[in-house]
Amino acid sequence: MSELDLDLAIAGLAAVTLGTRSFFLAFGARLALPSQVQSSLRYAPVCALIALIVPQVLETGGVLQLSIANPRLWGAAVAAAVMFKRGDMLASMSAGMAVFLLLRWLA
Amino acid sequence: MRSCAAHDVSSLHKLLGQRGERALFGPPGELARQRRDAFVEGLQAVAPALIGTGAWALVTGVATVKMGLTLPHALAMSATVYAGSAQLAALPLIVAGAPVWLILATALIVNLRFTVFSAGLYPYLGHLSLRRRLLLGYLNTDMAYLLAMRKWSGVPAASSTSTARTWYFLGMSAGNWLVWQLLSALGILLADRVPQGWGLEFAGVLALITVVLPSIAEEASLVGAIVAAGVAVAADALPLKLSVLAAVVAGVAAASATEAARRPAGSGA
């Protein structure tokens, strides 16, 4: 890819990202959504993050790994349990990471 | 809790100085005080989640260089695009020399979830000037939207002042932006020294888990999360991370259907 194309691509990426992120903020007055839809959008970020998280926990290298030999699965489960019980982000991440590294080392 | 907030206000004051505060919040007075308090509240809300932001930024920065971008291009991309998932999706295409339109189309589709978020923000921030709405749009990330909805949803927009909402969003986003940019630059600069296999990506995943769990507080969001997880795994083979968009649409539909079913009969629409 030429230098110019690369500069163009990066500028384009910035513009596309700004456009998608502010679309309804910018045009919302003209494109009013039904209030029912509007209020249900509060569930959107949870769904988006879950959709980013779960495949990364279950899969390694594009293959679905539900087995107990998947250190990511156990690390995530422990982190979730600690977060649920204690509500402490740092403790949750440390516990999950410790379990993940230990199992990977044992494997 | 109150004294802690007061402490944070005074440390922000020390950090910015008289001039800095004036530049950021305007001339001293009631309005500047409201802005500053909301800004500090936003900073406090995002603070615990910043470990996660930092881990992702580091991973993204390292990956950007490992995939073959030069230092200046990597830094420029991180500063202007400010979107980890879109950058990671675009990089392999850039390296392979794909046409620019294809790279942009890919980023567009990966970013569509933010368009959904922007519709969710409109009732709260839509009255601002276009310039401000675009600034807030640039700052509209997974983290900022999640935290904004946790604070605002279920409460009518009219119950908080516009100043409080805008500056809360700005405070949250400023913390998130700063940590992202610093750690992303660090990842770019140290890319050759960060070995694979530290499990840094997994630290990022764990951080997202700790961020999202407190938002799964009642039945509707739990149902939405389960449906979104199922759809994301089932649709994982789709190109361009379309699985995320599919999961958002299905999860939101399931959550609102659950909410409607649980609403006591006769309570109206």
Interface residues (C-beta under 8 A of the other chain):
Chain A: M1 D5 L6 D7 L8 A9 I10 A11 G12 L13 A14 V16 T17 L18 G19 T20 R21 S22 F23 F24 L25 A26 G28 A29 L33 Q36 V37 Q38 S39 S40 L41 R42 Y43 A44 P45 V46 C47 A48 L49 I50 A51 L52 I53 V54 P55 Q56 V57 L58 E59 L64 R72 G75 A76 A79 A80 M83 F84 G87 M89 L90 S92 M93 G96 M97 F100 L101 R104
Chain B: P48 A49 I51 G52 H73 A76 M77 T80 V81 Y82 A83 S85 A86 Q87 A90 I94 G97 V100 I103 L104 A107 L108 N111 L112 R113 F114 T115 V116 F117 S118 A119 G120 L121 Y122 P123 L125 G126 L130 R133 L134 L136 G137 Y138 N140 T141 D142 Y145 L146 M149 S153 G154 G199 E201 F202 A203 V205 L206 A207 L208 I209 T210 V211 V212 L213 P214 S215 I216 A220 S221 G224 A225 V227 A228 A229 V231 A232 V233 D236 S243 V244 A247 V248 A250 G251 V252 A253 A255 S256 E259 A269
